[in-house]
Amino acid sequence: MMDQETQIKIQAFLDGELAENEARKITALIARDREAAALHAELKNTRRALAGAEQGITLPESRDFYWSKIRRQIEQLDQSSQLQSVPAAPSFWESVNRLLKPVSALAIVVLLGMMVFNLTGSDSGSDLLVASSDMDTITFRDDSDDTTFVWFADKPENDVANVGDDTTLN
């Protein structure tokens, strides 16, 4: 099997692009190697087939004028695309939609938070704390804030009762 470099050299030989000593080597290769000779013949036939199919294109104006017309058309397209790239003001519904998405997301988060709190939180009226007989309680009620504070404290081992100014042991 012939390597790619040799195939390229045969193509270059056919196109007349090789130096004289390299061309002699390729001629000798084509003479002794069947695969090289087949490739050379195939490339030669392909060249002949394509030679008749090529058509010369003639322009009605000069080459410089033709390319200057193309350049002007490209510049016009560039200018028109720059004008079109200015963003239009959003419509009323687009503005409302842009505002409603984050607001509705926040509302969902708040509602979920409230539901979770209601499931795990405690209702102040349903919890009942019962103090044992070993504890003292002090209750303070502030009606202005509608707040009630209850302090629980262990009773000392020796009960001390405050009666007026006298302190007695029970």
C-alpha positions as CSV (number, residue, x, y, z in Angstrom):
1,M,0.0,0.0,0.0
2,M,1.3,3.4,-1.0
3,D,1.7,6.1,1.7
4,Q,0.1,9.5,1.4
5,E,3.3,11.4,0.8
6,T,4.1,9.3,-2.3
7,Q,0.5,9.9,-3.6
8,I,1.0,13.6,-3.2
9,K,4.4,13.5,-5.0
10,I,2.7,11.7,-7.9
11,Q,0.1,14.4,-8.1
12,A,2.8,17.1,-7.9
13,F,4.7,15.3,-10.7
14,L,1.6,15.3,-12.9
15,D,1.1,19.0,-12.2
16,G,4.8,19.7,-13.1
17,E,5.6,21.0,-9.6
18,L,8.6,18.7,-8.7
19,A,12.3,19.5,-9.0
20,E,14.1,17.6,-11.8
21,N,15.8,15.0,-9.6
22,E,12.6,14.3,-7.7
23,A,10.7,14.0,-10.9
24,R,13.2,11.3,-12.1
25,K,12.6,9.3,-9.0
26,I,8.8,9.5,-9.4
27,T,9.1,8.5,-13.1
28,A,11.2,5.4,-12.0
29,L,8.6,4.6,-9.3
30,I,5.7,4.7,-11.8
31,A,7.7,2.5,-14.2
32,R,8.4,-0.3,-11.6
33,D,5.3,0.0,-9.2
34,R,1.9,-1.1,-10.5
35,E,0.0,0.8,-7.8
36,A,1.9,4.1,-8.6
37,A,1.3,3.6,-12.3
38,A,-2.4,3.0,-11.7
39,L,-2.7,6.2,-9.6
40,H,-0.8,8.2,-12.2
41,A,-3.1,7.0,-14.9
42,E,-6.2,7.7,-12.8
43,L,-5.1,11.2,-12.0
44,K,-4.2,11.9,-15.7
45,N,-7.7,10.7,-16.8
46,T,-9.4,12.8,-14.1
47,R,-7.4,15.9,-15.2
48,R,-8.5,15.4,-18.9
49,A,-12.1,14.9,-17.9
50,L,-12.1,18.1,-15.8
51,A,-10.2,20.2,-18.4
52,G,-13.2,20.1,-20.8
53,A,-15.7,21.0,-18.1
54,E,-14.1,24.2,-17.0
55,Q,-15.8,27.3,-18.3
56,G,-14.2,30.7,-18.3
57,I,-16.3,33.4,-16.5
58,T,-16.2,36.8,-18.0
59,L,-17.5,39.9,-16.2
60,P,-19.3,42.8,-17.9
61,E,-17.1,45.3,-15.9
62,S,-13.5,45.4,-14.8
63,R,-12.3,43.3,-11.9
64,D,-11.7,46.3,-9.6
65,F,-15.2,47.7,-10.2
66,Y,-16.8,44.3,-9.7
67,W,-15.2,43.8,-6.2
68,S,-15.9,47.4,-5.2
69,K,-19.6,46.8,-5.8
70,I,-19.4,43.7,-3.6
71,R,-17.6,45.7,-0.9
72,R,-20.3,48.5,-1.0
73,Q,-23.1,45.9,-0.6
74,I,-21.3,44.3,2.4
75,E,-20.9,47.8,4.0
76,Q,-24.6,48.5,3.4
77,L,-25.6,45.2,5.1
78,D,-23.3,46.0,8.0
79,Q,-24.9,49.4,8.5
80,S,-28.4,48.1,8.3
81,S,-27.6,45.3,10.8
82,Q,-26.2,47.9,13.2
83,L,-29.5,49.9,13.0
84,Q,-31.5,46.7,13.6
85,S,-29.5,45.7,16.6
86,V,-30.9,48.6,18.8
87,P,-33.2,46.9,21.2
88,A,-36.9,47.9,21.2
89,A,-38.6,49.0,24.4
90,P,-40.3,46.1,26.1
91,S,-44.1,46.0,25.8
92,F,-46.4,46.4,28.8
93,W,-47.0,42.7,29.0
94,E,-43.3,41.9,28.8
95,S,-42.7,44.3,31.7
96,V,-45.5,42.8,33.8
97,N,-44.3,39.3,33.0
98,R,-40.7,40.3,34.0
99,L,-42.1,41.6,37.3
100,L,-44.5,38.8,38.1
101,K,-42.0,36.0,37.9
102,P,-39.8,37.0,40.9
103,V,-42.9,38.2,42.9
104,S,-44.7,34.9,42.4
105,A,-41.6,33.0,43.3
106,L,-41.3,35.0,46.5
107,A,-44.9,34.4,47.3
108,I,-44.5,30.6,46.9
109,V,-41.5,30.6,49.2
110,V,-43.4,32.6,51.8
111,L,-46.5,30.3,51.6
112,L,-44.3,27.2,51.9
113,G,-42.5,28.7,54.9
114,M,-45.8,29.5,56.6
115,M,-47.1,26.0,56.0
116,V,-43.9,24.4,57.4
117,F,-44.0,26.7,60.4
118,N,-47.7,25.8,61.1
119,L,-46.9,22.1,60.8
120,T,-43.8,22.2,63.1
121,G,-44.6,25.3,65.2
122,S,-46.6,25.2,68.3
123,D,-49.8,27.0,68.9
124,S,-49.4,29.0,72.2
125,G,-53.0,28.0,73.3
126,S,-52.5,24.3,72.9
127,D,-49.3,23.9,74.9
128,L,-49.8,23.6,78.7
129,L,-46.9,23.7,81.1
130,V,-47.7,22.3,84.5
131,A,-45.4,23.2,87.3
132,S,-44.7,20.7,89.9
133,S,-45.3,21.3,93.6
134,D,-41.5,21.6,94.0
135,M,-41.4,24.8,91.9
136,D,-42.2,28.4,92.5
137,T,-43.7,30.4,89.7
138,I,-43.8,34.2,89.1
139,T,-46.1,35.6,86.5
140,F,-45.9,39.0,84.9
141,R,-48.5,40.3,82.5
142,D,-48.0,43.4,80.3
143,D,-51.4,44.5,78.9
144,S,-49.9,47.2,76.6
145,D,-47.9,44.6,74.6
146,D,-50.3,41.7,75.4
147,T,-47.4,39.8,76.7
148,T,-47.2,37.3,79.6
149,F,-43.9,36.2,81.3
150,V,-43.7,33.2,83.6
151,W,-40.6,32.4,85.6
152,F,-40.1,28.9,87.1
153,A,-37.7,28.4,89.9
154,D,-36.9,25.4,92.2
155,K,-38.1,25.9,95.8
156,P,-35.3,25.9,98.3
157,E,-35.1,22.9,100.5
158,N,-36.1,25.0,103.5
159,D,-39.3,26.8,102.7
160,V,-39.1,30.4,103.6
161,A,-42.3,32.3,103.8
162,N,-42.4,36.0,103.7
163,V,-45.2,37.3,105.8
164,G,-45.1,41.1,106.1
165,D,-41.8,42.0,107.6
166,D,-41.3,38.8,109.4
167,T,-39.4,35.9,107.9
168,T,-40.2,32.4,109.2
169,L,-39.1,28.9,108.5
170,N,-41.7,26.3,107.8
